[in-house]
């Protein structure tokens, strides 16, 4: 969620976490934001973690109780030939 992106980078700086291409956010403010409205979150998902997968073009954030599996498929093919093609 874009609204959390600046808060996430601030949290990482404040806690001394540095990101690589993939990392887990320790003490995630995103997960913390759900707790007041979801009182059973910790009961049903005690291992919930905030995972981040980055590329040169995108950031994918995942909340899951197990590490996500992802596969690097390389660079996307260019399918657009340009104007007038």
PyMOL Python script that loads the backbone (N, CA, C, O; Angstrom):
from pymol import cmd

cmd.read_pdbstr("""\
ATOM      1  N   UNK A   1       0.851  -1.169   0.000  1.00  0.00           N
ATOM      2  CA  UNK A   1       0.000   0.000   0.000  1.00  0.00           C
ATOM      3  C   UNK A   1       0.896   1.231   0.000  1.00  0.00           C
ATOM      4  O   UNK A   1       1.736   1.404   0.883  1.00  0.00           O
ATOM      5  N   UNK A   2       0.710   2.061  -0.978  1.00  0.00           N
ATOM      6  CA  UNK A   2       1.565   3.238  -1.143  1.00  0.00           C
ATOM      7  C   UNK A   2       1.555   4.142   0.093  1.00  0.00           C
ATOM      8  O   UNK A   2       2.569   4.764   0.409  1.00  0.00           O
ATOM      9  N   UNK A   3       0.419   4.220   0.792  1.00  0.00           N
ATOM     10  CA  UNK A   3       0.335   5.120   1.941  1.00  0.00           C
ATOM     11  C   UNK A   3       1.305   4.738   3.056  1.00  0.00           C
ATOM     12  O   UNK A   3       1.655   5.579   3.883  1.00  0.00           O
ATOM     13  N   UNK A   4       1.735   3.499   3.088  1.00  0.00           N
ATOM     14  CA  UNK A   4       2.657   3.050   4.135  1.00  0.00           C
ATOM     15  C   UNK A   4       4.120   3.134   3.715  1.00  0.00           C
ATOM     16  O   UNK A   4       5.005   2.963   4.553  1.00  0.00           O
ATOM     17  N   UNK A   5       4.393   3.393   2.450  1.00  0.00           N
ATOM     18  CA  UNK A   5       5.765   3.332   1.951  1.00  0.00           C
ATOM     19  C   UNK A   5       6.705   4.285   2.684  1.00  0.00           C
ATOM     20  O   UNK A   5       7.763   3.857   3.145  1.00  0.00           O
ATOM     21  N   UNK A   6       6.348   5.568   2.805  1.00  0.00           N
ATOM     22  CA  UNK A   6       7.225   6.515   3.498  1.00  0.00           C
ATOM     23  C   UNK A   6       7.369   6.159   4.968  1.00  0.00           C
ATOM     24  O   UNK A   6       8.450   6.289   5.543  1.00  0.00           O
ATOM     25  N   UNK A   7       6.278   5.712   5.574  1.00  0.00           N
ATOM     26  CA  UNK A   7       6.352   5.286   6.969  1.00  0.00           C
ATOM     27  C   UNK A   7       7.264   4.070   7.109  1.00  0.00           C
ATOM     28  O   UNK A   7       8.002   3.956   8.087  1.00  0.00           O
ATOM     29  N   UNK A   8       7.214   3.167   6.140  1.00  0.00           N
ATOM     30  CA  UNK A   8       8.070   1.981   6.184  1.00  0.00           C
ATOM     31  C   UNK A   8       9.532   2.386   6.125  1.00  0.00           C
ATOM     32  O   UNK A   8      10.331   1.920   6.936  1.00  0.00           O
ATOM     33  N   UNK A   9       9.898   3.242   5.182  1.00  0.00           N
ATOM     34  CA  UNK A   9      11.314   3.641   5.071  1.00  0.00           C
ATOM     35  C   UNK A   9      11.759   4.358   6.344  1.00  0.00           C
ATOM     36  O   UNK A   9      12.891   4.171   6.791  1.00  0.00           O
ATOM     37  N   UNK A  10      10.884   5.177   6.934  1.00  0.00           N
ATOM     38  CA  UNK A  10      11.220   5.829   8.202  1.00  0.00           C
ATOM     39  C   UNK A  10      11.421   4.825   9.322  1.00  0.00           C
ATOM     40  O   UNK A  10      12.344   4.964  10.125  1.00  0.00           O
ATOM     41  N   UNK A  11      10.566   3.816   9.381  1.00  0.00           N
ATOM     42  CA  UNK A  11      10.679   2.759  10.400  1.00  0.00           C
ATOM     43  C   UNK A  11      11.995   2.002  10.231  1.00  0.00           C
ATOM     44  O   UNK A  11      12.683   1.718  11.212  1.00  0.00           O
ATOM     45  N   UNK A  12      12.344   1.675   8.983  1.00  0.00           N
ATOM     46  CA  UNK A  12      13.588   0.947   8.734  1.00  0.00           C
ATOM     47  C   UNK A  12      14.798   1.765   9.165  1.00  0.00           C
ATOM     48  O   UNK A  12      15.736   1.228   9.755  1.00  0.00           O
ATOM     49  N   UNK A  13      14.780   3.053   8.876  1.00  0.00           N
ATOM     50  CA  UNK A  13      15.885   3.920   9.294  1.00  0.00           C
ATOM     51  C   UNK A  13      15.968   4.012  10.817  1.00  0.00           C
ATOM     52  O   UNK A  13      17.053   3.940  11.393  1.00  0.00           O
ATOM     53  N   UNK A  14      14.809   4.171  11.461  1.00  0.00           N
ATOM     54  CA  UNK A  14      14.789   4.340  12.917  1.00  0.00           C
ATOM     55  C   UNK A  14      15.238   3.078  13.654  1.00  0.00           C
ATOM     56  O   UNK A  14      15.784   3.168  14.753  1.00  0.00           O
ATOM     57  N   UNK A  15      15.015   1.908  13.064  1.00  0.00           N
ATOM     58  CA  UNK A  15      15.367   0.656  13.730  1.00  0.00           C
ATOM     59  C   UNK A  15      16.672   0.060  13.217  1.00  0.00           C
ATOM     60  O   UNK A  15      17.067  -1.030  13.631  1.00  0.00           O
ATOM     61  N   UNK A  16      17.337   0.775  12.319  1.00  0.00           N
ATOM     62  CA  UNK A  16      18.639   0.308  11.830  1.00  0.00           C
ATOM     63  C   UNK A  16      18.552  -0.836  10.840  1.00  0.00           C
ATOM     64  O   UNK A  16      19.545  -1.523  10.598  1.00  0.00           O
ATOM     65  N   UNK A  17      17.383  -1.050  10.267  1.00  0.00           N
ATOM     66  CA  UNK A  17      17.230  -2.114   9.277  1.00  0.00           C
ATOM     67  C   UNK A  17      17.586  -1.568   7.901  1.00  0.00           C
ATOM     68  O   UNK A  17      17.220  -0.447   7.551  1.00  0.00           O
ATOM     69  N   UNK A  18      18.281  -2.347   7.152  1.00  0.00           N
ATOM     70  CA  UNK A  18      18.626  -1.954   5.791  1.00  0.00           C
ATOM     71  C   UNK A  18      18.059  -2.988   4.841  1.00  0.00           C
ATOM     72  O   UNK A  18      18.115  -4.187   5.115  1.00  0.00           O
ATOM     73  N   UNK A  19      17.526  -2.539   3.748  1.00  0.00           N
ATOM     74  CA  UNK A  19      16.903  -3.489   2.835  1.00  0.00           C
ATOM     75  C   UNK A  19      17.834  -3.903   1.711  1.00  0.00           C
ATOM     76  O   UNK A  19      18.649  -3.117   1.228  1.00  0.00           O
ATOM     77  N   UNK A  20      17.693  -5.148   1.310  1.00  0.00           N
ATOM     78  CA  UNK A  20      18.317  -5.674   0.107  1.00  0.00           C
ATOM     79  C   UNK A  20      17.189  -5.885  -0.885  1.00  0.00           C
ATOM     80  O   UNK A  20      16.234  -5.109  -0.905  1.00  0.00           O
ATOM     81  N   UNK A  21      17.279  -6.900  -1.691  1.00  0.00           N
ATOM     82  CA  UNK A  21      16.209  -7.170  -2.653  1.00  0.00           C
ATOM     83  C   UNK A  21      15.002  -7.803  -1.973  1.00  0.00           C
ATOM     84  O   UNK A  21      13.870  -7.597  -2.409  1.00  0.00           O
ATOM     85  N   UNK A  22      15.230  -8.570  -0.907  1.00  0.00           N
ATOM     86  CA  UNK A  22      14.135  -9.145  -0.129  1.00  0.00           C
ATOM     87  C   UNK A  22      14.489  -9.029   1.345  1.00  0.00           C
ATOM     88  O   UNK A  22      15.649  -9.189   1.724  1.00  0.00           O
ATOM     89  N   UNK A  23      13.508  -8.754   2.161  1.00  0.00           N
ATOM     90  CA  UNK A  23      13.759  -8.672   3.591  1.00  0.00           C
ATOM     91  C   UNK A  23      12.455  -8.770   4.364  1.00  0.00           C
ATOM     92  O   UNK A  23      11.369  -8.643   3.798  1.00  0.00           O
ATOM     93  N   UNK A  24      12.578  -8.997   5.664  1.00  0.00           N
ATOM     94  CA  UNK A  24      11.444  -9.033   6.575  1.00  0.00           C
ATOM     95  C   UNK A  24      11.501  -7.788   7.442  1.00  0.00           C
ATOM     96  O   UNK A  24      12.556  -7.447   7.975  1.00  0.00           O
ATOM     97  N   UNK A  25      10.376  -7.112   7.585  1.00  0.00           N
ATOM     98  CA  UNK A  25      10.311  -5.902   8.407  1.00  0.00           C
ATOM     99  C   UNK A  25      10.086  -6.316   9.856  1.00  0.00           C
ATOM    100  O   UNK A  25       9.046  -6.886  10.185  1.00  0.00           O
ATOM    101  N   UNK A  26      11.035  -6.038  10.705  1.00  0.00           N
ATOM    102  CA  UNK A  26      10.933  -6.352  12.130  1.00  0.00           C
ATOM    103  C   UNK A  26      10.109  -5.258  12.807  1.00  0.00           C
ATOM    104  O   UNK A  26      10.372  -4.073  12.606  1.00  0.00           O
ATOM    105  N   UNK A  27       9.116  -5.646  13.606  1.00  0.00           N
ATOM    106  CA  UNK A  27       8.271  -4.658  14.284  1.00  0.00           C
ATOM    107  C   UNK A  27       7.432  -3.863  13.299  1.00  0.00           C
ATOM    108  O   UNK A  27       7.316  -2.645  13.432  1.00  0.00           O
ATOM    109  N   UNK A  28       6.851  -4.525  12.322  1.00  0.00           N
ATOM    110  CA  UNK A  28       6.129  -3.877  11.223  1.00  0.00           C
ATOM    111  C   UNK A  28       5.028  -2.932  11.687  1.00  0.00           C
ATOM    112  O   UNK A  28       4.120  -3.344  12.409  1.00  0.00           O
ATOM    113  N   UNK A  29       5.101  -1.664  11.275  1.00  0.00           N
ATOM    114  CA  UNK A  29       4.014  -0.738  11.591  1.00  0.00           C
ATOM    115  C   UNK A  29       2.731  -1.082  10.823  1.00  0.00           C
ATOM    116  O   UNK A  29       1.637  -0.736  11.268  1.00  0.00           O
ATOM    117  N   UNK A  30       2.855  -1.753   9.686  1.00  0.00           N
ATOM    118  CA  UNK A  30       1.680  -2.142   8.908  1.00  0.00           C
ATOM    119  C   UNK A  30       0.872  -3.181   9.681  1.00  0.00           C
ATOM    120  O   UNK A  30      -0.349  -3.065   9.793  1.00  0.00           O
ATOM    121  N   UNK A  31       1.554  -4.199  10.215  1.00  0.00           N
ATOM    122  CA  UNK A  31       0.853  -5.204  11.021  1.00  0.00           C
ATOM    123  C   UNK A  31       0.262  -4.546  12.262  1.00  0.00           C
ATOM    124  O   UNK A  31      -0.875  -4.833  12.636  1.00  0.00           O
ATOM    125  N   UNK A  32       1.023  -3.672  12.896  1.00  0.00           N
ATOM    126  CA  UNK A  32       0.540  -2.984  14.102  1.00  0.00           C
ATOM    127  C   UNK A  32      -0.731  -2.179  13.818  1.00  0.00           C
ATOM    128  O   UNK A  32      -1.586  -2.046  14.694  1.00  0.00           O
ATOM    129  N   UNK A  33      -0.860  -1.644  12.605  1.00  0.00           N
ATOM    130  CA  UNK A  33      -2.040  -0.841  12.264  1.00  0.00           C
ATOM    131  C   UNK A  33      -3.315  -1.685  12.209  1.00  0.00           C
ATOM    132  O   UNK A  33      -4.411  -1.143  12.352  1.00  0.00           O
ATOM    133  N   UNK A  34      -3.195  -2.997  12.006  1.00  0.00           N
ATOM    134  CA  UNK A  34      -4.368  -3.875  11.959  1.00  0.00           C
ATOM    135  C   UNK A  34      -4.830  -4.331  13.338  1.00  0.00           C
ATOM    136  O   UNK A  34      -6.000  -4.670  13.512  1.00  0.00           O
ATOM    137  N   UNK A  35      -3.945  -4.345  14.305  1.00  0.00           N
ATOM    138  CA  UNK A  35      -4.273  -4.930  15.612  1.00  0.00           C
ATOM    139  C   UNK A  35      -5.478  -4.297  16.317  1.00  0.00           C
ATOM    140  O   UNK A  35      -6.287  -5.038  16.874  1.00  0.00           O
ATOM    141  N   UNK A  36      -5.643  -2.964  16.324  1.00  0.00           N
ATOM    142  CA  UNK A  36      -6.815  -2.401  17.021  1.00  0.00           C
ATOM    143  C   UNK A  36      -8.159  -2.871  16.440  1.00  0.00           C
ATOM    144  O   UNK A  36      -9.120  -3.056  17.187  1.00  0.00           O
ATOM    145  N   UNK A  37      -8.232  -3.062  15.130  1.00  0.00           N
ATOM    146  CA  UNK A  37      -9.486  -3.460  14.487  1.00  0.00           C
ATOM    147  C   UNK A  37      -9.637  -4.973  14.360  1.00  0.00           C
ATOM    148  O   UNK A  37     -10.733  -5.470  14.102  1.00  0.00           O
ATOM    149  N   UNK A  38      -8.554  -5.697  14.539  1.00  0.00           N
ATOM    150  CA  UNK A  38      -8.568  -7.150  14.369  1.00  0.00           C
ATOM    151  C   UNK A  38      -8.046  -7.822  15.640  1.00  0.00           C
ATOM    152  O   UNK A  38      -6.897  -8.262  15.667  1.00  0.00           O
ATOM    153  N   UNK A  39      -8.856  -7.911  16.685  1.00  0.00           N
ATOM    154  CA  UNK A  39      -8.379  -8.436  17.966  1.00  0.00           C
ATOM    155  C   UNK A  39      -7.955  -9.904  17.928  1.00  0.00           C
ATOM    156  O   UNK A  39      -7.210 -10.348  18.802  1.00  0.00           O
ATOM    157  N   UNK A  40      -8.410 -10.657  16.939  1.00  0.00           N
ATOM    158  CA  UNK A  40      -8.059 -12.075  16.862  1.00  0.00           C
ATOM    159  C   UNK A  40      -6.867 -12.332  15.931  1.00  0.00           C
ATOM    160  O   UNK A  40      -6.497 -13.482  15.697  1.00  0.00           O
ATOM    161  N   UNK A  41      -6.282 -11.276  15.414  1.00  0.00           N
ATOM    162  CA  UNK A  41      -5.160 -11.417  14.483  1.00  0.00           C
ATOM    163  C   UNK A  41      -4.024 -12.241  15.086  1.00  0.00           C
ATOM    164  O   UNK A  41      -3.533 -13.176  14.453  1.00  0.00           O
ATOM    165  N   UNK A  42      -3.609 -11.906  16.287  1.00  0.00           N
ATOM    166  CA  UNK A  42      -2.499 -12.626  16.925  1.00  0.00           C
ATOM    167  C   UNK A  42      -2.885 -14.048  17.334  1.00  0.00           C
ATOM    168  O   UNK A  42      -2.027 -14.927  17.416  1.00  0.00           O
ATOM    169  N   UNK A  43      -4.168 -14.272  17.589  1.00  0.00           N
ATOM    170  CA  UNK A  43      -4.624 -15.613  17.956  1.00  0.00           C
ATOM    171  C   UNK A  43      -4.567 -16.558  16.754  1.00  0.00           C
ATOM    172  O   UNK A  43      -4.063 -17.677  16.855  1.00  0.00           O
ATOM    173  N   UNK A  44      -5.086 -16.097  15.626  1.00  0.00           N
ATOM    174  CA  UNK A  44      -5.152 -16.955  14.441  1.00  0.00           C
ATOM    175  C   UNK A  44      -3.895 -16.914  13.575  1.00  0.00           C
ATOM    176  O   UNK A  44      -3.617 -17.859  12.837  1.00  0.00           O
ATOM    177  N   UNK A  45      -3.141 -15.830  13.661  1.00  0.00           N
ATOM    178  CA  UNK A  45      -1.917 -15.693  12.861  1.00  0.00           C
ATOM    179  C   UNK A  45      -0.764 -15.231  13.748  1.00  0.00           C
ATOM    180  O   UNK A  45      -0.251 -14.127  13.559  1.00  0.00           O
ATOM    181  N   UNK A  46      -0.347 -16.049  14.711  1.00  0.00           N
ATOM    182  CA  UNK A  46       0.695 -15.607  15.647  1.00  0.00           C
ATOM    183  C   UNK A  46       2.054 -15.384  14.971  1.00  0.00           C
ATOM    184  O   UNK A  46       2.890 -14.644  15.489  1.00  0.00           O
ATOM    185  N   UNK A  47       2.269 -16.012  13.837  1.00  0.00           N
ATOM    186  CA  UNK A  47       3.553 -15.852  13.146  1.00  0.00           C
ATOM    187  C   UNK A  47       3.497 -14.875  11.989  1.00  0.00           C
ATOM    188  O   UNK A  47       4.376 -14.885  11.127  1.00  0.00           O
ATOM    189  N   UNK A  48       2.468 -14.023  11.957  1.00  0.00           N
ATOM    190  CA  UNK A  48       2.313 -13.087  10.851  1.00  0.00           C
ATOM    191  C   UNK A  48       3.545 -12.198  10.738  1.00  0.00           C
ATOM    192  O   UNK A  48       4.007 -11.630  11.727  1.00  0.00           O
ATOM    193  N   UNK A  49       4.070 -12.084   9.527  1.00  0.00           N
ATOM    194  CA  UNK A  49       5.264 -11.276   9.286  1.00  0.00           C
ATOM    195  C   UNK A  49       5.059 -10.418   8.043  1.00  0.00           C
ATOM    196  O   UNK A  49       4.222 -10.716   7.190  1.00  0.00           O
ATOM    197  N   UNK A  50       5.831  -9.364   7.965  1.00  0.00           N
ATOM    198  CA  UNK A  50       5.774  -8.400   6.861  1.00  0.00           C
ATOM    199  C   UNK A  50       7.013  -8.619   6.000  1.00  0.00           C
ATOM    200  O   UNK A  50       8.132  -8.321   6.418  1.00  0.00           O
ATOM    201  N   UNK A  51       6.802  -9.142   4.798  1.00  0.00           N
ATOM    202  CA  UNK A  51       7.893  -9.427   3.864  1.00  0.00           C
ATOM    203  C   UNK A  51       7.882  -8.386   2.754  1.00  0.00           C
ATOM    204  O   UNK A  51       6.822  -7.922   2.334  1.00  0.00           O
ATOM    205  N   UNK A  52       9.073  -8.023   2.283  1.00  0.00           N
ATOM    206  CA  UNK A  52       9.195  -7.064   1.187  1.00  0.00           C
ATOM    207  C   UNK A  52      10.084  -7.661   0.111  1.00  0.00           C
ATOM    208  O   UNK A  52      11.175  -8.158   0.390  1.00  0.00           O
ATOM    209  N   UNK A  53       9.600  -7.606  -1.121  1.00  0.00           N
ATOM    210  CA  UNK A  53      10.352  -8.058  -2.290  1.00  0.00           C
ATOM    211  C   UNK A  53      10.485  -6.840  -3.194  1.00  0.00           C
ATOM    212  O   UNK A  53       9.483  -6.243  -3.587  1.00  0.00           O
ATOM    213  N   UNK A  54      11.718  -6.470  -3.524  1.00  0.00           N
ATOM    214  CA  UNK A  54      11.925  -5.286  -4.354  1.00  0.00           C
ATOM    215  C   UNK A  54      12.581  -5.668  -5.669  1.00  0.00           C
ATOM    216  O   UNK A  54      13.319  -6.648  -5.762  1.00  0.00           O
ATOM    217  N   UNK A  55      12.291  -4.870  -6.672  1.00  0.00           N
ATOM    218  CA  UNK A  55      12.977  -4.976  -7.954  1.00  0.00           C
ATOM    219  C   UNK A  55      13.395  -3.558  -8.324  1.00  0.00           C
ATOM    220  O   UNK A  55      13.190  -2.626  -7.546  1.00  0.00           O
ATOM    221  N   UNK A  56      13.968  -3.395  -9.482  1.00  0.00           N
ATOM    222  CA  UNK A  56      14.337  -2.050  -9.915  1.00  0.00           C
ATOM    223  C   UNK A  56      13.106  -1.214 -10.235  1.00  0.00           C
ATOM    224  O   UNK A  56      13.184   0.015 -10.261  1.00  0.00           O
ATOM    225  N   UNK A  57      11.967  -1.864 -10.480  1.00  0.00           N
ATOM    226  CA  UNK A  57      10.755  -1.149 -10.870  1.00  0.00           C
ATOM    227  C   UNK A  57       9.609  -1.220  -9.871  1.00  0.00           C
ATOM    228  O   UNK A  57       8.717  -0.372  -9.899  1.00  0.00           O
ATOM    229  N   UNK A  58       9.616  -2.210  -8.994  1.00  0.00           N
ATOM    230  CA  UNK A  58       8.461  -2.449  -8.141  1.00  0.00           C
ATOM    231  C   UNK A  58       8.858  -2.805  -6.718  1.00  0.00           C
ATOM    232  O   UNK A  58       9.986  -3.214  -6.442  1.00  0.00           O
ATOM    233  N   UNK A  59       7.884  -2.635  -5.822  1.00  0.00           N
ATOM    234  CA  UNK A  59       8.008  -3.112  -4.445  1.00  0.00           C
ATOM    235  C   UNK A  59       6.747  -3.914  -4.150  1.00  0.00           C
ATOM    236  O   UNK A  59       5.634  -3.408  -4.297  1.00  0.00           O
ATOM    237  N   UNK A  60       6.923  -5.164  -3.735  1.00  0.00           N
ATOM    238  CA  UNK A  60       5.799  -6.016  -3.369  1.00  0.00           C
ATOM    239  C   UNK A  60       5.902  -6.272  -1.880  1.00  0.00           C
ATOM    240  O   UNK A  60       6.924  -6.753  -1.390  1.00  0.00           O
ATOM    241  N   UNK A  61       4.828  -5.947  -1.157  1.00  0.00           N
ATOM    242  CA  UNK A  61       4.797  -6.182   0.284  1.00  0.00           C
ATOM    243  C   UNK A  61       3.772  -7.273   0.559  1.00  0.00           C
ATOM    244  O   UNK A  61       2.671  -7.256   0.009  1.00  0.00           O
ATOM    245  N   UNK A  62       4.142  -8.222   1.415  1.00  0.00           N
ATOM    246  CA  UNK A  62       3.303  -9.382   1.703  1.00  0.00           C
ATOM    247  C   UNK A  62       3.174  -9.542   3.208  1.00  0.00           C
ATOM    248  O   UNK A  62       4.170  -9.506   3.931  1.00  0.00           O
ATOM    249  N   UNK A  63       1.944  -9.717   3.677  1.00  0.00           N
ATOM    250  CA  UNK A  63       1.706 -10.114   5.064  1.00  0.00           C
ATOM    251  C   UNK A  63       1.332 -11.586   5.019  1.00  0.00           C
ATOM    252  O   UNK A  63       0.339 -11.956   4.392  1.00  0.00           O
ATOM    253  N   UNK A  64       2.114 -12.423   5.675  1.00  0.00           N
ATOM    254  CA  UNK A  64       1.870 -13.866   5.649  1.00  0.00           C
ATOM    255  C   UNK A  64       2.457 -14.509   6.898  1.00  0.00           C
ATOM    256  O   UNK A  64       3.348 -13.954   7.541  1.00  0.00           O
ATOM    257  N   UNK A  65       1.938 -15.697   7.232  1.00  0.00           N
ATOM    258  CA  UNK A  65       2.471 -16.405   8.395  1.00  0.00           C
ATOM    259  C   UNK A  65       3.566 -17.390   8.000  1.00  0.00           C
ATOM    260  O   UNK A  65       4.060 -18.138   8.844  1.00  0.00           O
ATOM    261  N   UNK A  66       3.948 -17.397   6.722  1.00  0.00           N
ATOM    262  CA  UNK A  66       5.078 -18.191   6.236  1.00  0.00           C
ATOM    263  C   UNK A  66       5.771 -17.385   5.141  1.00  0.00           C
ATOM    264  O   UNK A  66       5.111 -16.634   4.422  1.00  0.00           O
ATOM    265  N   UNK A  67       7.071 -17.525   5.002  1.00  0.00           N
ATOM    266  CA  UNK A  67       7.770 -16.755   3.964  1.00  0.00           C
ATOM    267  C   UNK A  67       7.200 -17.039   2.573  1.00  0.00           C
ATOM    268  O   UNK A  67       6.940 -18.192   2.229  1.00  0.00           O
ATOM    269  N   UNK A  68       7.008 -15.988   1.779  1.00  0.00           N
ATOM    270  CA  UNK A  68       6.487 -16.208   0.426  1.00  0.00           C
ATOM    271  C   UNK A  68       7.538 -16.860  -0.463  1.00  0.00           C
ATOM    272  O   UNK A  68       8.738 -16.658  -0.274  1.00  0.00           O
ATOM    273  N   UNK A  69       7.081 -17.630  -1.417  1.00  0.00           N
ATOM    274  CA  UNK A  69       7.968 -18.187  -2.445  1.00  0.00           C
ATOM    275  C   UNK A  69       7.847 -17.303  -3.665  1.00  0.00           C
ATOM    276  O   UNK A  69       6.743 -16.956  -4.083  1.00  0.00           O
ATOM    277  N   UNK A  70       8.962 -16.944  -4.227  1.00  0.00           N
ATOM    278  CA  UNK A  70       8.912 -16.182  -5.465  1.00  0.00           C
ATOM    279  C   UNK A  70      10.012 -16.677  -6.380  1.00  0.00           C
ATOM    280  O   UNK A  70      11.004 -17.256  -5.937  1.00  0.00           O
ATOM    281  N   UNK A  71       9.816 -16.439  -7.648  1.00  0.00           N
ATOM    282  CA  UNK A  71      10.752 -16.925  -8.649  1.00  0.00           C
ATOM    283  C   UNK A  71      11.134 -15.776  -9.567  1.00  0.00           C
ATOM    284  O   UNK A  71      10.266 -15.087 -10.103  1.00  0.00           O
ATOM    285  N   UNK A  72      12.420 -15.573  -9.744  1.00  0.00           N
ATOM    286  CA  UNK A  72      12.904 -14.533 -10.638  1.00  0.00           C
ATOM    287  C   UNK A  72      12.802 -15.041 -12.070  1.00  0.00           C
ATOM    288  O   UNK A  72      13.473 -16.004 -12.441  1.00  0.00           O
ATOM    289  N   UNK A  73      11.969 -14.400 -12.866  1.00  0.00           N
ATOM    290  CA  UNK A  73      11.779 -14.807 -14.250  1.00  0.00           C
ATOM    291  C   UNK A  73      12.588 -13.948 -15.219  1.00  0.00           C
ATOM    292  O   UNK A  73      12.460 -14.082 -16.436  1.00  0.00           O
ATOM    293  N   UNK A  74      13.406 -13.082 -14.676  1.00  0.00           N
ATOM    294  CA  UNK A  74      14.227 -12.236 -15.530  1.00  0.00           C
ATOM    295  C   UNK A  74      13.475 -11.007 -16.001  1.00  0.00           C
ATOM    296  O   UNK A  74      12.411 -10.669 -15.483  1.00  0.00           O
ATOM    297  N   UNK A  75      14.039 -10.358 -16.975  1.00  0.00           N
ATOM    298  CA  UNK A  75      13.468  -9.126 -17.514  1.00  0.00           C
ATOM    299  C   UNK A  75      12.265  -9.459 -18.399  1.00  0.00           C
ATOM    300  O   UNK A  75      12.301 -10.403 -19.188  1.00  0.00           O
ATOM    301  N   UNK A  76      11.208  -8.669 -18.253  1.00  0.00           N
ATOM    302  CA  UNK A  76      10.019  -8.883 -19.071  1.00  0.00           C
ATOM    303  C   UNK A  76      10.338  -8.586 -20.534  1.00  0.00           C
ATOM    304  O   UNK A  76      11.109  -7.674 -20.832  1.00  0.00           O
ATOM    305  N   UNK A  77       9.746  -9.353 -21.440  1.00  0.00           N
ATOM    306  CA  UNK A  77       9.998  -9.103 -22.861  1.00  0.00           C
ATOM    307  C   UNK A  77       9.381  -7.781 -23.301  1.00  0.00           C
ATOM    308  O   UNK A  77       8.359  -7.351 -22.767  1.00  0.00           O
ATOM    309  N   UNK A  78      10.003  -7.158 -24.260  1.00  0.00           N
ATOM    310  CA  UNK A  78       9.455  -5.913 -24.813  1.00  0.00           C
ATOM    311  C   UNK A  78       8.471  -6.288 -25.903  1.00  0.00           C
ATOM    312  O   UNK A  78       8.845  -6.910 -26.897  1.00  0.00           O
ATOM    313  N   UNK A  79       7.232  -5.917 -25.722  1.00  0.00           N
ATOM    314  CA  UNK A  79       6.221  -6.271 -26.705  1.00  0.00           C
ATOM    315  C   UNK A  79       5.713  -5.060 -27.469  1.00  0.00           C
ATOM    316  O   UNK A  79       5.046  -5.206 -28.493  1.00  0.00           O
ATOM    317  N   UNK A  80       6.018  -3.880 -26.985  1.00  0.00           N
ATOM    318  CA  UNK A  80       5.554  -2.663 -27.636  1.00  0.00           C
ATOM    319  C   UNK A  80       6.599  -2.224 -28.638  1.00  0.00           C
ATOM    320  O   UNK A  80       7.751  -2.000 -28.268  1.00  0.00           O
ATOM    321  N   UNK A  81       6.227  -2.097 -29.879  1.00  0.00           N
ATOM    322  CA  UNK A  81       7.172  -1.757 -30.940  1.00  0.00           C
ATOM    323  C   UNK A  81       7.335  -0.250 -31.100  1.00  0.00           C
ATOM    324  O   UNK A  81       8.212   0.203 -31.836  1.00  0.00           O
ATOM    325  N   UNK A  82       6.509   0.520 -30.426  1.00  0.00           N
ATOM    326  CA  UNK A  82       6.620   1.972 -30.527  1.00  0.00           C
ATOM    327  C   UNK A  82       5.540   2.560 -31.425  1.00  0.00           C
ATOM    328  O   UNK A  82       4.756   1.830 -32.032  1.00  0.00           O
ATOM    329  N   UNK A  83       5.508   3.893 -31.502  1.00  0.00           N
ATOM    330  CA  UNK A  83       4.462   4.557 -32.295  1.00  0.00           C
ATOM    331  C   UNK A  83       4.596   4.198 -33.782  1.00  0.00           C
ATOM    332  O   UNK A  83       5.697   4.117 -34.326  1.00  0.00           O
ATOM    333  N   UNK A  84       3.448   3.988 -34.410  1.00  0.00           N
ATOM    334  CA  UNK A  84       3.417   3.723 -35.847  1.00  0.00           C
ATOM    335  C   UNK A  84       3.834   2.324 -36.244  1.00  0.00           C
ATOM    336  O   UNK A  84       3.977   2.043 -37.434  1.00  0.00           O
ATOM    337  N   UNK A  85       4.034   1.440 -35.281  1.00  0.00           N
ATOM    338  CA  UNK A  85       4.472   0.075 -35.624  1.00  0.00           C
ATOM    339  C   UNK A  85       3.332  -0.766 -36.097  1.00  0.00           C
ATOM    340  O   UNK A  85       3.524  -1.937 -36.425  1.00  0.00           O
TER     341      UNK A  85
END
""", "prot")
cmd.dss("prot")
cmd.show_as("cartoon", "prot")
cmd.util.cbc("prot")
cmd.orient("prot")
